[in-house]
Amino acid sequence: MKPGHKSLLDGRNVVPLEQRDINRAAQTFIALDDGVNARYEPDSWTRFQITIDEQTGEEYGEIVFSADLYPGQNIANPNAILSPKAAAAHELAHYYRWESKTELPHGQLVHIDEAMTSLEAALRYAAKLSSVDTSGLISDALERLRRFVIEIKLEKN
């Protein structure tokens, strides 16, 4: 995934995080999966990105999180109301899809790739997520598929 790609849709939280919120978010990533690096970046957006280690030249995947890890006010959009835990699981699933080379090519079929990521997150972290979080991820996947169909229809017209 390219660093500029927003994994979470618009409508999520935009209010800057306080230190306790940052700490809580970091602990959420650790509780779900302590093997993946996640760091806070203010005035940014939550995403999985591939970074190059300046010393070794090696690629590694990391999650950058910001205020949008927290849900927003748009209750009509399933992605906007995902809990921080479900959003974190989604980003972690991006990491594993990159690691296993099952992500779709960059820039192609973005909504399909995001839908697959939400479904993988629901399965991979089912034991650590509530039924509401799992349902939210599945609803997000369905929304991404709906958006894909709309884009296809618009392209045909």
C-alpha positions in Angstrom: 0.0 0.0 0.0 1.4 3.4 -0.9 1.9 5.8 2.1 -0.7 8.2 0.8 -3.6 5.7 0.6 -6.2 6.2 3.3 -7.3 2.9 4.6 -10.2 4.2 6.7 -13.0 6.2 5.0 -14.0 9.8 5.6 -16.4 10.4 8.5 -14.1 9.2 11.2 -12.8 11.3 14.1 -10.9 14.5 13.3 -10.5 15.9 16.8 -6.8 15.8 17.9 -6.0 13.0 20.4 -5.0 13.6 23.9 -2.1 11.6 25.4 -4.4 9.2 27.1 -6.1 8.5 23.8 -2.8 7.9 22.1 -1.7 5.5 24.9 -5.0 3.7 24.7 -4.7 3.3 20.9 -1.1 2.0 21.2 -2.2 -0.5 23.8 -5.0 -1.6 21.5 -2.5 -2.5 18.8 -0.3 -4.3 21.3 -3.2 -6.3 22.7 -4.3 -7.4 19.3 -0.8 -8.2 17.9 2.4 -7.2 19.6 4.5 -8.3 16.6 3.6 -5.4 14.3 5.0 -1.9 14.8 2.4 0.8 15.2 3.2 4.5 15.9 1.3 7.7 16.4 1.6 10.5 13.9 -0.4 13.7 14.6 -2.1 15.6 11.8 -2.0 12.5 9.6 -4.3 9.6 8.9 -4.3 6.0 9.9 -2.7 3.6 7.4 -0.5 0.7 6.8 2.7 1.6 5.0 5.9 0.1 3.7 9.0 1.9 5.0 12.6 1.5 4.0 15.1 1.2 6.9 17.7 3.9 6.2 20.6 1.9 7.6 19.9 -1.5 6.1 17.8 -0.6 3.0 15.3 -3.3 4.1 11.6 -2.9 3.6 9.3 -3.3 6.6 5.6 -2.8 7.2 4.3 -0.5 9.9 1.1 1.1 11.0 0.8 4.8 11.4 -2.2 5.9 13.4 -3.8 9.2 14.1 -7.1 10.7 15.3 -9.1 8.8 12.7 -8.4 5.6 14.5 -11.4 6.6 16.6 -14.9 6.6 15.2 -16.7 9.7 14.0 -20.2 11.0 13.8 -21.3 9.5 10.5 -23.6 6.7 11.6 -24.7 5.9 8.0 -21.2 4.7 7.1 -20.1 1.4 8.7 -16.4 2.3 8.4 -16.9 5.7 10.2 -18.3 3.9 13.3 -15.8 1.1 13.6 -14.4 1.0 17.1 -10.6 1.7 17.5 -10.1 -2.0 18.1 -11.9 -3.0 14.8 -10.0 -0.2 12.9 -6.7 -1.5 14.4 -7.5 -5.1 13.4 -8.2 -3.8 9.9 -4.8 -2.1 9.7 -3.1 -5.2 11.2 -4.7 -7.3 8.5 -3.2 -5.0 5.9 0.2 -5.9 7.4 -0.4 -9.6 7.1 -1.9 -9.3 3.6 1.3 -7.4 2.6 3.5 -10.0 4.3 1.8 -12.9 2.7 1.7 -11.2 -0.7 -2.1 -11.5 -0.9 -2.9 -7.8 -1.2 -4.1 -6.6 -4.6 -1.7 -4.4 -6.8 -1.4 -0.8 -5.6 -4.1 1.5 -7.0 -6.1 -1.3 -8.6 -9.4 -2.5 -7.1 -8.9 -0.4 -4.0 -12.4 -1.1 -2.6 -12.1 -4.8 -3.3 -8.7 -4.9 -1.5 -10.2 -3.0 1.5 -13.2 -5.3 1.6 -10.9 -8.3 1.7 -8.8 -6.7 4.4 -11.8 -6.1 6.6 -13.0 -9.7 6.1 -9.5 -11.0 7.0 -9.4 -8.8 10.1 -12.8 -10.2 11.2 -11.5 -13.8 10.8 -7.9 -13.3 12.0 -8.9 -11.4 15.2 -12.3 -13.0 15.9 -11.2 -14.3 19.3 -10.0 -10.9 20.4 -12.9 -8.8 18.9 -16.5 -8.4 20.2 -19.3 -9.6 18.0 -20.1 -5.9 17.4 -16.6 -5.3 16.1 -16.7 -8.4 13.9 -20.1 -7.3 12.5 -18.7 -3.8 11.9 -15.8 -5.2 9.9 -18.2 -7.3 7.8 -20.4 -4.3 7.3 -17.4 -2.3 6.2 -16.5 -5.0 3.7 -20.1 -4.9 2.3 -19.9 -1.1 2.0 -16.6 -1.3 0.1 -18.1 -3.8 -2.3 -21.2 -1.5 -2.7 -18.8 1.4 -3.5 -17.0 -0.7 -6.0 -20.2 -1.6 -7.8 -21.2 2.1 -7.9 -17.8 3.0 -9.4 -18.2 0.3 -12.1 -21.7 1.6 -13.0 -20.4 5.2 -13.2 -17.5 4.1 -15.5 -20.0 2.4 -17.9 -22.1 5.6 -18.2 
